[in-house]
Amino acid sequence: MRYIGELRDGEMVSETYLCKTKQSLKTKAGKSYYSLILQDKTGILDAKVWELTGGIDHFEAMEYIRVDGQVVSFQGTLQLNIKRIRRSQEGEYDPSDFVPTTNKNVDEMYGELLKCISKIQQPHLRKLAESFFVEDKEFALRFKKHSAAKSVHHGFVGGLLEHTLGVVKLCEYYSLNYPMINSDLLITAAIFHDIGKLEELSCFPENDYTDDGQLLGHIYIGTEMIGARMRTIPNFPVSLGAQLKHCILAHHGELEYGSPKKPAMIEALALNFADNTDAKLQTMTELLNSVDDKTVWLGLSRLFETNVRRTTI
């Protein structure tokens, strides 16, 4: 199979991909065309069908389609210009080839996360974390398999776990170097900061926003999830619960980035920095991995608002 991550500018492609999304649009001149997002386990690819000829069979989003076309570079990003499409037949493809997955060991990462939980000294916070990650087997299974985003960063199976562990490790560093930080509070907040994504995003292969995701968002959902669980733990301190919730509510840092509150505590500020650092560095990593390793200048990135350059080694 010719994976999306292996495609290069100018190549001709004849391969099966999952059609993640399909839009029927019109050019400025009023000509109809299709805009598609194709997916396999190595990533996603923007695709266009400029000529809706007889070679374009009927298909819908979330179907496996056989496409023939040419890879081109558009504004620094690869795009596939498609000439022919047909639905792929069962047996022509392996569904596992179309689910992007972390390249790290999921069980090892989860084990690391459990070790972090075991180090939490505050009994109510430790009990809260254990009630999800140790005692709730269904939750643990979902958490291991879920993504952290629809796109941009950690948008793959195991992405939520990988991102969460990355944020926790950064928060451990902050706690060691800034003694004023309440380590138990910060680490617990880091572990829980994105659990709302379990309800915000659907499972693969869709990995798209649910109704609750669109209407409420993962920050609100996650805060509600831990609030409900706190009420099942006897004598959970009200003030401690409010501080933990605040860290979750403020972890995007700014109101315009979706946080209902701006960080008012040092732990909330540290969580915001850790979340942003892990997300941004992973985004840059995925961007650099999306092009040929011989490409030095990648072109303008809309996410970083700059022309991205590969480091000279």
Backbone hydrogen bonds, N-H to C=O, Kabsch-Sander energy under -0.5 kcal/mol:
donor,donor_aa,acceptor,acceptor_aa,energy
3,Y,1,M,-0.9
6,E,3,Y,-1.7
7,L,3,Y,-0.5
7,L,4,I,-1.4
10,G,71,V,-2.6
11,E,8,R,-1.9
13,V,69,G,-3.2
15,E,67,V,-1.8
17,Y,65,I,-2.3
18,L,39,Q,-2.2
19,C,17,Y,-0.5
19,C,63,E,-2.8
20,K,18,L,-1.2
20,K,37,I,-2.4
21,T,37,I,-1.1
23,Q,35,S,-2.1
25,L,23,Q,-0.7
25,L,33,Y,-2.9
27,T,31,K,-2.7
30,G,27,T,-2.1
33,Y,25,L,-2.4
34,Y,49,V,-1.8
35,S,23,Q,-2.4
36,L,34,Y,-0.5
36,L,47,A,-3.0
37,I,21,T,-1.6
38,L,45,L,-3.0
39,Q,18,L,-2.1
40,D,43,G,-2.3
41,K,97,D,-2.8
43,G,40,D,-1.4
45,L,38,L,-2.4
46,D,78,L,-0.6
47,A,36,L,-2.5
48,K,80,L,-2.7
49,V,34,Y,-2.4
50,W,48,K,-0.6
52,L,50,W,-0.6
53,T,51,E,-1.9
56,I,53,T,-1.7
57,D,55,G,-0.8
57,D,85,I,-2.6
62,M,19,C,-4.1
63,E,60,E,-0.9
65,I,17,Y,-2.8
65,I,63,E,-0.5
66,R,86,R,-3.6
67,V,15,E,-3.0
67,V,65,I,-0.6
68,D,84,R,-2.2
69,G,13,V,-2.3
70,Q,81,N,-2.3
71,V,11,E,-3.0
72,V,79,Q,-3.3
74,F,72,V,-0.5
74,F,77,T,-3.3
77,T,74,F,-1.7
79,Q,72,V,-2.9
80,L,46,D,-2.2
81,N,70,Q,-2.9
81,N,79,Q,-0.6
82,I,48,K,-3.0
82,I,80,L,-0.7
83,K,68,D,-3.5
84,R,68,D,-1.7
85,I,55,G,-2.4
86,R,66,R,-1.8
88,S,64,Y,-2.5
91,G,93,Y,-0.5
92,E,89,Q,-2.4
97,D,94,D,-2.6
98,F,95,P,-1.8
99,V,96,S,-0.9
101,T,41,K,-0.7
102,T,157,V,-2.7
106,V,104,K,-0.6
109,M,105,N,-2.3
110,Y,106,V,-2.6
111,G,107,D,-2.2
112,E,108,E,-2.0
113,L,109,M,-2.1
114,L,110,Y,-2.3
115,K,111,G,-1.8
116,C,112,E,-1.8
117,I,113,L,-1.9
118,S,114,L,-2.2
119,K,115,K,-0.9
119,K,116,C,-0.6
120,I,117,I,-1.5
126,R,122,Q,-2.5
127,K,123,P,-2.4
128,L,124,H,-2.2
129,A,125,L,-2.3
130,E,126,R,-2.8
131,S,127,K,-2.2
132,F,128,L,-0.9
132,F,129,A,-0.6
133,F,129,A,-2.6
134,V,130,E,-1.8
135,E,130,E,-2.9
136,D,132,F,-0.5
137,K,135,E,-1.2
140,A,136,D,-2.4
141,L,137,K,-2.2
142,R,138,E,-2.2
143,F,139,F,-2.8
144,K,140,A,-2.0
145,K,141,L,-1.2
146,H,142,R,-1.4
148,A,154,H,-2.7
149,A,154,H,-0.6
153,H,151,S,-2.1
156,F,154,H,-1.4
157,V,100,P,-3.3
158,G,146,H,-0.7
159,G,156,F,-2.7
160,L,146,H,-2.2
161,L,146,H,-0.5
162,E,158,G,-2.5
163,H,159,G,-2.7
164,T,160,L,-2.4
165,L,161,L,-2.6
166,G,162,E,-2.0
167,V,163,H,-2.4
168,V,164,T,-2.5
169,K,165,L,-2.4
170,L,166,G,-1.8
171,C,167,V,-2.3
172,E,168,V,-2.1
173,Y,169,K,-1.7
174,Y,170,L,-2.3
175,S,171,C,-2.4
176,L,172,E,-1.9
177,N,173,Y,-1.7
178,Y,174,Y,-1.8
181,I,178,Y,-2.4
183,S,181,I,-1.1
186,L,182,N,-2.5
187,I,183,S,-3.0
188,T,184,D,-2.0
189,A,185,L,-2.4
190,A,186,L,-2.5
191,I,187,I,-2.3
192,F,188,T,-1.8
193,H,189,A,-1.4
195,I,192,F,-1.8
197,K,194,D,-2.1
198,L,195,I,-1.8
199,E,196,G,-1.4
200,E,196,G,-1.8
201,L,197,K,-1.9
202,S,208,D,-3.0
206,E,203,C,-0.7
207,N,203,C,-2.3
210,T,200,E,-2.4
214,Q,210,T,-2.3
215,L,211,D,-2.7
216,L,212,D,-3.0
217,G,212,D,-1.6
221,I,217,G,-2.2
222,G,218,H,-2.7
223,T,219,I,-1.9
224,E,220,Y,-2.3
225,M,221,I,-2.2
226,I,222,G,-2.2
227,G,223,T,-2.0
228,A,224,E,-2.4
229,R,225,M,-1.7
230,M,226,I,-2.4
231,R,227,G,-1.3
232,T,229,R,-1.5
233,I,230,M,-1.6
236,F,233,I,-1.4
241,G,237,P,-2.4
242,A,238,V,-2.2
243,Q,239,S,-2.2
244,L,240,L,-2.3
245,K,241,G,-2.5
246,H,242,A,-2.3
247,C,243,Q,-1.9
248,I,244,L,-1.7
249,L,245,K,-2.9
250,A,246,H,-2.0
251,H,248,I,-1.1
253,G,250,A,-2.0
254,E,252,H,-1.2
257,Y,254,E,-1.1
258,G,255,L,-1.7
259,S,254,E,-1.8
261,K,249,L,-1.1
269,L,265,M,-2.2
270,A,266,I,-2.4
271,L,267,E,-2.3
272,N,268,A,-2.1
273,F,269,L,-2.2
274,A,270,A,-2.6
275,D,271,L,-2.7
276,N,272,N,-2.4
277,T,273,F,-2.7
278,D,274,A,-2.4
279,A,275,D,-2.2
280,K,276,N,-2.7
281,L,277,T,-2.5
282,Q,278,D,-1.9
283,T,279,A,-2.2
284,M,280,K,-2.4
285,T,281,L,-2.2
286,E,282,Q,-2.8
287,L,283,T,-2.1
288,L,284,M,-2.6
289,N,285,T,-2.2
290,S,286,E,-0.7
290,S,287,L,-0.8
291,V,288,L,-0.9
295,T,292,D,-2.2
296,V,294,K,-0.5
298,L,296,V,-0.6
298,L,308,V,-3.2
299,G,308,V,-0.6
301,S,306,T,-2.8
302,R,300,L,-0.6
305,E,301,S,-1.8
306,T,301,S,-0.9
308,V,299,G,-2.0
308,V,306,T,-0.8
310,R,296,V,-3.4
